Amino acid sequence: MSDFRQSGGPDWRRLEDVRQTAQHEHTHEDLRYEAVRSRDARFDGAFFFAVETTGIYCRPSCPAVTPKRHNVRFFATAAAAQGSGFRACRRCRPDAVPGSADWNVRADVVGRAMRLIGDGVVDREGVAGLAGRLGYSVRQVQRQLTAEVGAGPVALARAQRAHTARVLLQTTGLPVTEIAFAAGFASVRQFNDTIRTVYAATPSELRAAAPARDRAARRTATPSAGVPLRLAHRGPYQPGPVFDLLEREAVAGIEEVSGAPGHRVYRRTLRLPYGTGIVAVQERPGRPRTGGGGWLDARLHLTDLRDLTTSVQRLRRLFDLDADPCAVDERLGADPRLAPLVAARPGLRSPGTADPDELAVRAVVGRAEAERLVQRYGKTLDAPCGTLTHLFPEPAVLAEAAPQGTAGALAAALADGTVRLDPGADRDDAERALLAVPGLDAGTAAVVRTRALGDPDVAPPGTAVPDTWRPWRSYALNHLRAAGEWENDR
């Protein structure tokens, strides 16, 4: 077989073995190499490969000529490749791939840690803050992450800061000094050193090397115009059902959906660690020339650019962009009832939320009451934008202003930490805490677990859902809902 990649790609069932054992660096590496040789974009973000002769690491779908097998090393994360001295490929931009689906699916400490790091916890609270949220010692967290993904929390956060900095350098005209601190670096010197290490270029050189589309975006990207983003996903994506759901649920004052189906724009306000934001996401997905994925175009308006990483991660969870649709569709497509639904809507997602606490309260009170709460207790934006005028009220505000009923009890539990729904929350512990809230039923807890905690394998209580749909029962029910079949089963 030649050193050039095959067009057909290796057998999927063999590649599924790669996904199941991706955390073991010395297992099934030949199968990983087959994915690299076939430029299989389904594995972008699931692992990275580096070439010892060039010192560069890439995504599996990199269009460059395939290196010889004995020159290739594999890594679970970009941070691990960087920690071994490899720099990011300028051709395939491996730091821009969707995140590994494992981190959203896994409920163990490593999965929870990766979600928290993605949310920016290490930048805001340090490693000690991360460990405290997980209930482990700093040493335990460091050891488990290093063993599983090849890098500790500091290195993972550093790789994330470098990616944020590259996005800002190449898509905005902000001064380099502002970008350094917006990306989370403690000093300009640290920023310069990291960019040189990761990209083998100075910040100015990296900005000058931006692709044409990023240079065009940079001319219009100002603090008032917002930051343009391409939110990448792997495999097929069905935006219609996601936007249908967002349109049905939209709460006036904090959300709106405009435009005709197929060309809709979803806009909402965001409460973020350092300030507030307004985001606009377009329904129509972008399609790259080579298959295997695409993106949703978005634009972020932030009062503090330090919130860029956090806001992007929250949007990715809302639109379920880090999912692995090939794995989901293969399992569900084997079921006789679901097979025609999967064939009709390949890549159907299970939407999450941009604000877990907000979703929990809304699941209890419903849309109409949520709108009343927004107008009465929500914080007014300093700079309203059209119909977007407020932030959803914080749990502490609701607990004090409207303490009565289930919603008041839930708000109090969210405010004092009895119920935790952040990206690092233990899903079982969170569900038990939810069920302990007076008046909150198991059906509502299941909704919160699916949407706020991103659990891919939830079935409403009391329903007959086949075990063969595991571990993707949340996705299976979305297929039934999209086909108008689920309500008839209830």
C-alpha positions in Angstrom: 0.0 0.0 0.0 1.4 3.4 -0.9 2.2 6.2 1.4 -0.8 8.2 0.0 -4.1 7.8 1.8 -6.9 5.7 0.5 -10.1 7.4 -0.7 -12.5 4.8 0.6 -11.4 4.7 4.3 -11.0 1.6 6.5 -13.9 -0.5 7.8 -16.1 1.3 10.3 -16.4 -1.5 12.7 -12.6 -1.7 13.0 -12.4 2.0 13.5 -15.1 1.8 16.3 -12.5 -0.2 18.2 -10.2 2.8 18.0 -12.8 5.0 19.7 -13.5 2.5 22.4 -9.8 2.2 23.3 -8.6 5.7 22.5 -7.4 6.4 26.0 -4.9 3.5 25.8 -1.9 4.9 23.9 -0.4 1.6 23.0 -3.6 -0.2 21.9 -4.8 -0.4 18.4 -2.3 2.1 17.1 -2.3 0.4 13.7 -6.1 1.1 13.4 -5.4 4.8 14.3 -2.8 4.9 11.5 -5.4 3.5 9.1 -7.7 6.4 10.1 -4.8 8.8 9.4 -4.0 7.2 6.1 -7.6 7.5 4.9 -7.9 11.1 6.2 -10.9 10.1 8.3 -12.4 13.3 9.6 -14.7 11.3 11.9 -11.7 11.0 14.3 -10.7 14.7 14.3 -10.5 15.6 18.0 -10.7 11.9 19.1 -6.9 11.7 18.8 -4.0 13.5 17.3 -0.9 12.3 15.5 2.6 13.8 15.4 5.5 13.2 13.0 8.9 12.9 14.6 10.8 13.9 11.5 9.0 17.3 11.2 8.1 18.1 14.8 4.5 18.8 13.8 1.2 17.3 15.1 -2.0 17.1 13.1 -5.6 16.0 13.1 -6.3 12.6 11.4 -7.8 14.3 8.3 -4.8 16.4 7.6 -4.4 16.7 3.8 -0.7 16.3 3.8 1.1 13.2 2.5 0.8 10.4 5.0 4.0 10.0 7.0 5.6 6.6 7.4 4.2 4.5 10.3 7.5 4.4 12.2 7.7 8.2 12.3 4.2 8.6 13.8 3.2 9.1 17.5 -0.4 9.3 18.7 -1.8 11.5 21.4 -5.2 11.8 23.1 -5.0 15.6 23.3 -3.4 18.5 21.6 -1.9 19.5 25.0 -0.1 16.1 25.2 1.4 16.6 21.7 2.5 20.1 22.7 4.0 18.8 25.9 6.1 16.3 23.9 7.6 19.2 21.9 5.4 19.1 18.8 3.9 22.2 17.2 0.5 22.6 15.6 0.3 22.0 11.8 -0.4 25.3 10.0 -2.2 23.4 7.2 -4.9 21.5 9.1 -5.0 23.6 12.3 -5.5 20.7 14.7 -6.4 23.0 17.6 -9.6 24.0 15.7 -11.2 20.5 15.7 -14.4 19.6 17.6 -13.7 18.4 21.1 -13.5 14.7 21.8 -17.0 13.2 22.3 -15.6 11.2 25.2 -15.4 14.1 27.5 -19.1 14.9 27.2 -20.1 11.2 27.5 -17.9 10.1 30.3 -19.2 10.5 33.9 -16.0 9.7 35.6 -13.6 12.2 37.2 -11.5 12.6 34.0 -14.6 13.4 31.9 -15.8 15.9 34.5 -12.4 17.5 34.8 -12.1 17.9 31.0 -15.5 19.6 30.9 -14.5 22.0 33.7 -11.2 22.8 32.1 -13.1 23.6 28.9 -15.3 25.9 30.8 -12.2 27.8 32.0 -12.2 26.8 35.6 -8.4 26.4 35.8 -7.9 29.9 34.4 -10.3 31.4 36.9 -9.7 29.2 40.0 -6.5 27.4 39.4 -5.8 23.7 39.8 -6.8 23.8 43.4 -10.2 25.1 42.4 -10.6 22.4 39.8 -9.7 19.7 42.3 -12.1 21.1 44.9 -15.0 21.0 42.5 -14.2 17.4 41.7 -13.8 16.4 45.3 -10.3 15.1 44.8 -6.8 16.2 45.8 -4.7 18.2 43.3 -2.3 15.3 43.1 -5.0 12.8 42.3 -6.4 15.0 39.6 -3.0 15.6 38.1 -2.2 11.8 38.1 -5.5 10.7 36.6 -5.5 13.3 33.8 -1.9 12.6 32.9 -2.5 8.9 32.8 -5.7 9.2 30.7 -5.0 12.1 28.3 -1.2 12.6 28.5 -1.3 16.1 30.1 -2.1 17.7 33.4 -4.7 20.4 34.0 -2.2 23.3 33.6 -1.0 22.0 30.2 -4.6 21.4 29.0 -5.6 24.9 30.1 -2.5 26.3 28.4 -3.4 24.6 25.1 -6.9 26.1 25.3 -5.5 29.6 25.9 -3.3 29.2 22.9 -6.2 28.3 20.7 -8.3 31.2 22.0 -5.3 33.6 21.3 -5.0 32.2 17.8 -8.7 32.8 17.1 -8.5 36.4 18.3 -5.2 37.1 16.5 -6.6 35.8 13.2 -10.2 37.1 13.3 -9.9 40.4 15.1 -7.8 43.5 14.9 -7.4 43.8 18.7 -3.9 44.8 19.9 -1.7 41.9 20.8 -1.5 43.0 24.5 -5.3 43.0 24.8 -5.4 39.5 23.2 -2.9 38.1 25.6 -5.0 39.0 28.7 -8.3 38.2 26.9 -7.0 34.7 26.2 -6.2 34.1 29.9 -2.5 34.6 30.0 -1.0 36.2 33.1 1.6 38.2 31.2 2.5 39.3 27.7 5.8 37.4 28.0 3.9 34.2 28.9 1.7 34.7 25.9 4.6 35.3 23.5 6.4 32.2 24.8 3.4 30.0 24.5 2.5 31.1 21.0 6.1 30.5 19.8 6.1 27.1 21.4 2.7 25.9 20.1 2.8 27.5 16.7 6.5 28.1 16.0 5.7 31.7 15.2 5.4 35.1 16.9 1.9 36.5 17.5 2.5 38.9 14.6 3.5 36.1 12.2 0.5 34.1 13.3 -1.8 37.0 12.5 -0.2 37.5 9.1 -0.6 33.8 8.3 -4.3 33.9 8.8 -6.4 32.2 6.1 -8.2 34.6 3.7 -11.6 34.1 5.3 -10.2 35.0 8.7 -8.5 38.1 7.3 -11.8 39.2 5.8 -13.6 38.6 9.1 -10.9 40.6 10.9 -11.7 43.7 8.9 -15.3 43.7 10.3 -14.5 42.3 13.8 -14.5 45.2 16.2 -15.7 45.3 19.8 -19.0 46.6 18.6 -19.3 44.2 15.7 -18.4 41.1 17.8 -16.1 38.2 17.3 -16.9 36.0 14.3 -16.6 32.3 15.0 -17.0 29.0 13.2 -18.2 26.4 15.6 -16.9 23.1 14.1 -18.7 19.8 14.4 -17.8 16.3 13.2 -19.9 14.2 10.8 -23.4 15.2 9.6 -25.5 17.8 11.6 -29.2 18.4 11.5 -29.7 22.0 12.5 -33.5 22.1 11.8 -34.7 20.1 14.8 -32.3 22.0 17.1 -33.6 25.4 15.9 -37.2 24.1 16.1 -36.7 23.3 19.8 -35.0 26.6 20.5 -37.8 28.5 18.7 -40.5 26.6 20.7 -38.7 27.3 24.0 -37.5 30.9 23.4 -38.1 33.1 26.4 -38.8 36.8 25.4 -36.2 39.2 26.7 -33.3 36.7 26.8 -33.8 34.7 23.5 -35.2 35.1 20.0 -35.3 33.1 16.8 -35.7 35.0 13.5 -35.9 34.1 9.9 -37.5 31.4 7.8 -36.8 27.7 8.5 -33.4 26.8 7.0 -32.1 30.3 7.4 -33.0 31.1 11.0 -30.8 33.0 13.5 -30.8 32.2 17.2 -29.8 35.0 19.5 -29.6 35.0 23.3 -28.0 36.7 26.2 -25.3 35.1 28.3 -24.2 35.5 31.9 -20.5 34.8 32.0 -17.8 34.8 34.7 -16.4 38.2 33.9 -19.3 39.9 32.2 -22.2 39.4 29.9 -22.6 38.5 26.2 -24.9 38.3 23.3 -24.5 35.5 20.7 -26.0 35.0 17.3 -25.9 31.5 15.7 -27.0 30.8 12.1 -29.0 27.7 11.3 -27.5 27.0 7.9 -24.4 24.9 8.4 -21.1 25.5 6.5 -19.8 22.6 4.5 -16.0 22.2 3.9 -14.7 20.9 0.6 -13.7 17.6 2.1 -16.5 15.8 3.9 -16.5 14.6 7.5 -17.9 17.7 9.3 -18.8 21.3 9.0 -19.6 24.3 11.2 -22.2 26.7 12.4 -21.4 30.4 11.9 -21.7 32.5 15.1 -20.9 36.0 16.3 -20.2 36.8 19.9 -20.6 40.3 21.6 -18.8 40.2 24.9 -18.4 42.9 27.5 -15.1 41.2 28.6 -13.1 39.1 26.1 -11.8 36.9 28.9 -15.1 35.1 28.6 -14.5 34.0 25.0 -13.4 30.5 25.8 -16.2 29.9 28.3 -18.9 31.2 26.0 -17.7 29.1 23.1 -17.8 25.9 25.3 -21.3 26.7 26.5 -22.5 27.2 22.9 -20.9 23.9 21.9 -22.8 22.2 24.7 -26.1 23.9 23.7 -25.8 22.8 20.1 -24.2 19.4 21.0 -21.3 20.1 18.6 -18.8 17.7 20.2 -21.0 14.6 19.7 -19.9 11.6 17.6 -22.8 11.1 15.2 -21.2 8.1 13.5 -21.1 6.1 16.8 -24.7 7.2 17.7 -26.2 6.5 14.3 -24.4 3.1 14.0 -25.9 1.9 17.3 -29.4 3.3 16.8 -29.5 2.5 13.1 -29.3 -1.2 14.0 -32.7 -1.0 15.7 -35.6 -1.8 13.4 -37.8 0.9 14.8 -35.2 3.6 14.7 -33.4 2.6 11.4 -35.6 4.6 9.1 -35.5 7.6 11.4 -31.7 7.6 11.6 -31.6 7.3 7.8 -33.9 10.3 7.4 -32.0 12.4 9.9 -28.3 11.4 10.1 -26.4 13.3 12.7 -29.4 14.3 14.8 -28.2 15.9 18.0 -29.3 16.1 21.7 -29.3 19.8 22.5 -28.0 21.0 25.9 -28.1 24.4 27.4 -25.9 27.5 27.7 -26.9 28.0 31.3 -27.7 24.9 33.4 -29.2 26.7 36.4 -31.5 28.7 34.0 -32.6 25.5 32.3 -33.5 23.8 35.6 -35.7 26.7 36.7 -37.4 26.9 33.3 -38.0 23.1 33.3 -40.0 23.6 36.5 -41.9 26.8 35.7 -42.5 26.6 32.0 -42.1 29.2 29.3 -44.8 31.7 30.3 -43.7 31.9 33.9 -40.1 32.1 32.9 -40.9 35.2 30.8 -42.6 36.8 33.8 -39.5 36.0 36.0 -37.2 37.6 33.4 -39.2 40.8 33.3 -39.6 41.1 37.1 -36.3 39.8 38.4 -33.9 39.6 35.5 -31.0 42.0 35.3 -31.3 44.6 32.5 -28.4 44.6 30.1 -26.3 47.8 30.1 -26.6 47.8 26.3 -29.8 46.0 25.2 -29.8 44.8 21.6 -33.2 44.7 20.0 -35.5 42.4 21.8 -32.7 41.1 24.0 -32.9 43.2 27.1 -32.3 41.0 30.1 -30.3 38.2 31.7 -32.2 35.4 33.3 -32.4 36.0 37.0 -29.7 34.3 39.1 -30.8 31.5 41.5 -29.9 33.6 44.6 -32.2 36.5 43.4 -35.1 34.1 42.8 -34.6 32.4 46.1 -34.8 35.7 47.9 -37.5 37.4 45.8 -39.8 34.4 45.1 -39.0 31.6 47.7 -42.4 29.9 47.5 -43.1 26.7 45.7 -40.9 24.2 43.9 -39.2 26.9 41.8 -38.2 28.8 45.0 -36.9 25.6 46.6 -34.9 24.7 43.5 -33.5 28.3 43.3 -32.4 28.1 46.9 -30.8 24.7 46.4 -28.9 26.0 43.3 -27.8 29.2 45.1 -26.4 27.3 48.2 -24.8 24.5 46.1 -27.1 21.7 47.4 -27.8 21.1 43.7 -24.8 21.5 41.4 -25.3 21.5 37.6 -21.9 22.9 36.5 -19.9 21.0 33.8 -18.1 19.0 36.5 -21.1 17.9 38.5 -21.6 14.2 39.2 -24.7 13.3 37.3 -26.0 10.8 39.8 -25.4 13.1 42.7 -27.1 15.9 40.9 -30.2 13.8 40.1 -30.5 12.7 43.8 -30.2 16.3 44.9 -32.9 17.4 42.4 -35.3 14.7 43.6 -34.8 15.9 47.1 -36.2 19.3 46.2 -39.9 19.5 47.4 -42.3 19.1 44.5 -39.7 18.3 41.8 -40.7 15.1 40.0 -38.6 12.4 38.3 -39.7 13.5 34.8 -38.3 17.0 35.4 -35.1 15.6 36.9 -34.7 13.5 33.7 -35.1 16.6 31.5 -32.5 18.5 33.6 -30.1 15.5 33.5 -30.4 15.3 29.7 -30.2 19.0 28.9 -28.3 20.7 31.7 -25.9 17.8 32.5 -25.5 16.6 28.9 -26.2 13.0 29.7 -26.6 11.1 26.4 -28.3 8.1 27.9 -31.5 9.3 29.7 -35.0 7.9 29.4 -38.0 9.4 31.1 -39.1 7.4 34.2 -41.8 4.8 33.6 -41.3 4.4 29.9 -40.4 1.2 28.1 -37.2 2.1 26.3 -35.1 -0.8 25.0 -31.6 -1.4 26.6 -30.3 -1.9 23.0 -30.6 1.9 22.6 -27.9 2.4 25.3 -25.8 4.4 25.7 -27.6 6.8 23.4 -31.2 6.8 24.7 -31.4 10.6 24.8 -30.6 10.6 21.0 -33.1 7.8 20.3 -35.9 9.8 22.0 -35.0 12.9 19.9 -35.4 10.8 16.8 -38.9 9.8 17.9 -39.8 13.4 18.8 -38.5 14.7 15.5 -40.6 12.1 13.7 -43.7 13.0 15.8 -43.8 9.5 17.3 -42.8 10.0 20.9 -45.8 11.9 22.2 -48.0 9.1 21.0 -46.1 6.6 23.1 -46.6 8.6 26.3 
